[in-house]
């Protein structure tokens, strides 16, 4: 397989003209103007693609609809510069959860006068936030709140909300859930439904860091979660947190737990549906921060994964971290050169990291072959964790070898040039780096970041034990 133009298989050719200030990725397709309202159910759907029942439009933290931009309608690409720090915190959180077995132990038996500490080590809860959020409702009447979503087990074992009154009594402390305004609000009682160890008659918790300092505390509560008027979950358990800000640099109200933990939204979907016609959830991460085409679907109909542009791969039972979504990486193809991965090579699907982090042996093979096929371009200095960078200054076009991530069962992820190359915001199109890096040596699996998953609908058929990919869905 040789070189080809953008519409062919092995290499992509892209022009470098027409880039505006602050662009960090190649705008290969037009983006849709954003006019998304949050005041009423359905408003967002009339302008975006996600407009049916439990299909929720995605909001990127750097996009014009992000709570971070306070409704200005303007995107803020400068926020992309903190992705390296957020990725580093996230990788530490994943490592801590795996090596501690966090989330895989059975619920503790009720006890009195004890508050269960939840240890956090570099968790994104308090370290910059996640990239994507959705608008959901909680309480009766519904209070609309921007919520990030996460496939990593969340400390405390349930979705989490910032609740009023906030710790310091700041006014206002929005966006936050106000229990006093909800007629269906209740504390989770002590007993088997308490995700923590009871404190007297209250199911409460502390969140502490690795040194024992309390970052937040709160109570497990239950109320009605509303995704749309026709998609609700009564008595949905969440951690009601007494904290001023959910995490640095974010204006979200909390995090939806989409892991396989007992109190996650995924577990509720599986327990409330019968047969194998429903996917636990799916998402499609758009290729642009300003796009309105991305979505998160909860409990939607299971799509056909056998057609053109679609396929599936089995979920792997990973005993030391059963709540994560682990699949098996069979190999990588770079510009037509096949690079088999040592078997078994496990990989976790991640929405919380931007870049893809491969086990060192696999990454070295990818990097060396990519450098070989990019030898015609002058190298640039490494940038943070990205060690394969090029100087494209003055070039009208470039050609980049196509990278295929091949998984067990024959399904592939095929990132386009905007997803496999990270262009430094401060250098516009001049400096571009391969958007892959090596995991720490002790990592038990590779991490497939959200950049490599963009424009593909990733379908989590948890009951069927597989993950599906549908190309070009957003």
N, C-alpha and C positions, 0 to 999 in steps of 0.2 A: 504494500500500500504506500503510495508516494504522496507528493504534495498536491494540494488542490485548492480551489477557491473556497469561499465561505460556505457555498451550498453543497460542497462535496464532503467526503467522509473523514479525511484524516488531518487536514490542516484548515485553519480558519484564517482568512485574510480580512483585515479591517482597516478602514481609513482613519486617519488621525485628525481630520479637519472638522470644524464645527463644534468643538468642545467649549463649553462655557466655564467660567470660573467656578471652582469648587467641585467639579465633576470628579468622581472617583472611579467610575466604571464606564465602559463603552455603552453609549445609548443606541443599541442596534435596532430598537423598535420604538415607535412613538409612544409616549406616555399620555395617559388620559388625564384631563384636568380634574382636580379634586374639589368637590363641593359636598362634603359629608356632614350631615347634621346629626347630633346625638340626642336631641330632645325627645324624639318620639320613635317608637319601634318602626322599622321599615324605611326610615329616611335614608339611611346609608345605602340600602340595597338599590334604591332607584338610580344611584349614580355609579355604583360598583357592580361587580359580578355576583357578590354574595347576597342574595335577596330572598332566599326561600327557607322558611321555618328555622331549623337549627344550623344554618350555614351563615357564619358570622364573618363580616369583612375584617381583614387584618389591618392593623395600624402599625407602621414602622416608627420606631422611636425618633428617627431623623426626618420623618416625612411631615408634610404640611398639616396632617390631621393628628399628629402626636400631641398628647397632653403636655409634653415638654415645651411645645411651641404656643401653648395657651390660646389656641384657636386663632392664631394669626393667619393661617392659611398658607404659610411659607415654610418650605423645607429648610433644614439646617444641616447640610452635609458636613459642616465642621465637626459635628458630634462623632463622625466616623473615626476621628483620630484617637479616641479612647478605646477602640476595639481591642487593642493589644493588651491593655491592662485588664479589661473585662474578660478576655479569653484566658489570661493567666489565672485570675481568681477562679474562673469556672473550672479549669483543669484541676486546680487544687481541691475544689469542692467535690469533683467526681472522684478523685483519688481518695479523699478522706472518707467518702461514703462507701466506696468499695472495700477499703482496708479495715473499716470499722464494722462492716456488715450493716450499716445504717439502713433501717427500713425493712430488714428481713427477719428480725426477731418477732416472735408472737407478742400480742399486746400484754402488758404487765397486769397482774392481778390488782384489783382495787386495794388501796391502803389509805390510812388516815394520816393527816398532818404531814404529808410529804408532797412537795412540788417536784415534778420530774424535770430535770434540766435537759434541754436539747442542745447538744454541743454543735457549734457551727465553726468550721474551719475554712475560711475563704469562700463562704457561700455567697452566691449572687444576690441573695436576699438583701444584703447590706453592702454590696460591692458593685454598684453601678447599674444593675438591672439587666433585663433581657431585651432582645431586639424587637419582639412582636407582642402586641396586645390586642384585645378585643373588648367590645362593650357588652357587659352582661348586667343582669339585674339581680338584686338580692333584697329580700324582705317583702313585706306587704303593707302598703303599696310598694311597687318596685322602685328601688333606688338604683339608677343607672351608674355604673362604675367602670372605669378602664382597668382591665385585669390582664396582666401578662399570663402566658401559659407555659408550662414546663413539663417535659417528659422525665426529668430527673426527680427522684424522690425528694420531697421537701421536708426539712426538719419539722418535727411535730407530727408528720404522717398524714396531713390533710391540707386542703387548700387554705390560703391565709388571706386575711383582710385587715387593713388598717381601720380601726374603729374609734369612734368618738366616745368620750372626750380624749383628745390626744395627750400624751404624757405631760408636756409642759404647759398644757392649757392654752396653747397658741390659738388665736382666733383670726381668720378661719383656719381650720386644719383640713381643708378639702384637697383632693377628693378622698372622702372617708365614709364608711358605713356608719349610720346613726341608729343604734339599736332602739332608741326611744321612739323612733318613728315607725317601727314595724310591729304590727299586731300579731304576727306569726313567729316572732323571735322567742327563742328559749335557750337556756343554758343546757349543755349536754350533762346529764346526771352521772354521778359516779356509778360504775358498773362496767359491763362488757362493752358498752358503746363509747366509753371514754378512751380516746387514743393515748392518753397519758396516764400517770398515776395521780390519784385524787388527792386534793388538799382539803381536808375536812369533807364538806359536801360538794365541793366545786371541782370540776375537771379542768385544772389549770396547768400552766407550764411557764418555764423560763427559757429563754434562748440565751446561751452563753457562748463566748468564744473559747478558744483552746486554753486561755489563761484563767478561765472562770469568771470573767467580767460579764455582767448581765447586759445584753444588748437590747432585749425586749422581754416583756412578759405579757400574759394574757390568759384568756379562757376559751375553751372549746365550746362553740355554740352551734345551733342548728336553725335554719330558716329556709325559705323557698328561693331556690336558684332559678332564674328565668333567662333562657336563651332567646326565646321569642314567645309571643302569646300562646303558641301551641306546643312549646317545648319547655316544660318546667320540671323541677325536681324538688319535691317537698322534703322537709327535714334534712336538708343537705348540710353536712358537718363542715365547719371551717374553724380555723384558729383566728379568734378575734384578738388582734394584737394592739397593745398599748405602746405605740411608738410614734414619734413625730413624722418620720419619713420611712417608707418601706425600704429604701436603699438609696445610696448616693446617686444623684444625677437622674432620677426617675420621678415621674409624677403619677405613677399608677397607684391604684388602691390595693393591689394585692396580686396573688399568683394563683391560677387554677392548676391544681395537681392533676396531670394527665399520665402519671406513672401507673404502675400496676399495684400500688399499695391498697390496703383494705378500704380506706376512706376516700380514695380518689374519685374523681368524676368518672373515670373509665370503669371502675368497679361498679358504680351505680348504673351506668349504661348497660353493662353486661348482665347485672342482676335483674334489670327491669325489662329485658328483651328475651325472646325465646327463639329457638332455631339458630340458623347460621346465615341469616339474610341481612344482618346489620353489622356495619363496621363500628368498632368502638369510637374511633375518630379518624379524621384525615385532615391534612392541611396542604395548602399550596402557597409557598413563599414566593412572592413576585420578584422579578429580576431588577426592579427599580424601587427605591424608597418612596417615590411619588406615585407608583402604580396603585390603582384601586382594584386590581384583579385578584389579589390574594385573599384566601379564605381559610377559616377553620370550621370544620363540620363535626358535630357531635352526634353520634348515633344515627348517621345517615344510612341509606340503603347501600349494601355491599356492591360496588361496581364490578363489571366484568374485567378481570385481570388477565384474560387470555387473548385479547385482541391486539391489533397492531399498536405499537407504542406503549404496551402495557405488559406487566409481568409481576411475579411475586417471588419472594425468597423466604425460607422458614425462619421463624424466631428460634433462637437458641436458648435452651435452658441453662442459665449461668448460675450455679448454686450460690456463689458468694454475693450475688447481687441480682436476686430474682425479679426485682421491680423495674429493672432497666430493659430497654428494647435492644437486644443484641442479635446481630445477624452475622453471617460468615462471608468474609471477603475471599473470593476465589483467585483473583488476580487483577492486574492493571494492564491496560493497553495504551501505549504512548505512540501516537502517529503510526500505528500499524505494527509496532513491536510489542510482542506479548511478554509480560513480566509476571510469571506465576508467583503467587504468594505462598510462603511456607504454611503448611496445614497442620492443625486448624488455625486460621487467622480470623479472630473475632473482631467485630466493629460495632460500636454503639452509635445509633442515630441521635443526633444532638441538635436541638434548636437554640441552645444557649451559647454555643461557640460559633464564631464567624468562619474561621478557617478549618480545614481538615487536617487532623494530626494522625499520622500513620506510625505504626511501630517502626523503630529505627531501621531495621533491616529492609522493610518494605519501602520506607521513605527514601533510603539511599539509592535503591534500584530505580525508583521513579525519578529522583533528582538527577542521577547520572545520565539516564537516557534522555531526559528533557534537555539537559545542558548540551548533550551531543547533537540533538536535532536543532538547537538554537545557537549553534556555534557561530553563525554568520553575524550575530548581533553583539555589540560591545557589552561586557558585563558591567554592572554597577555594584556599589557597595551593598552588602546585606543590610536589611532594614528590620530591626528588632528580631523576631524569631524567623523571619523569612530570609533564607540564605541564598536564594537563586533569583537575582534581580538583573535587569537589563536597562540600558540607556537607549531610548528610542528617539532622542532629540533630533528633529529635522527630517524624520522619515515619513513619507506620505502614507505608506501602508506597512503592515507587518504581517508575517505568517506565523501561526502558533500551532504546534502539533496538538491534535485532539487527544484528550485523556478520557479513557473509559474505565470506570470503576465496576468491576465484574463480580457479581455475588452468586452464591450457590443457587442453582436452579436456572441459571442463564440470564437473569435479569441484570441490567446495567443502569448506572447513572452516567450521563454524558454531559458534563458541565460545558457550557460554551465559553468563549473567551472572557466574557465579563465575570464568569464564575471561577475560572481557573487562574486568572491573573488579577492581582491587586495593584491598582495604579495609585501611587502616592498622591494624596490630595494636594499637597503643597507643590507638587511638580507637574500637575495636570497630566498630560499624556507622556511626559518625558521619561519617567521611571516606572517600570512595571515589574512586579515580583510574582513568582509562582506562589499561589495561595495555598500551599501545603507546607507542613513542617513535621518534625519528628516528635513523638510523644516522649516523655521521660522514660528511661529504660525500664522502670519498675511497673509501668502501666500494663494491665492485663489485656487490653484491647486497643484498637485504633478508634478514633473519634471522627465521625463524618459530620462536618459542620454545616451550618445552614446555608452557606454560600454555595456549596456543591449541590444542595437540594433544590435550589431556586427553579421556578417554573414547572416543577414536577409535583403532581399530587401524590403525597405519601400516605398510603392507606394502611391503618393499623387494624388488621383483623385479628384481634387478640383471642377471641374464642376459637378461631380457625388456626391459630398458631403461625401466622405469617404476616409479612409486610409487603404491600404492593406498591409499584411505581407506575404512574400514568404520565407519560411525557407530554409536555406542552399544554398543561392544564390551566396555566395562568401567565 
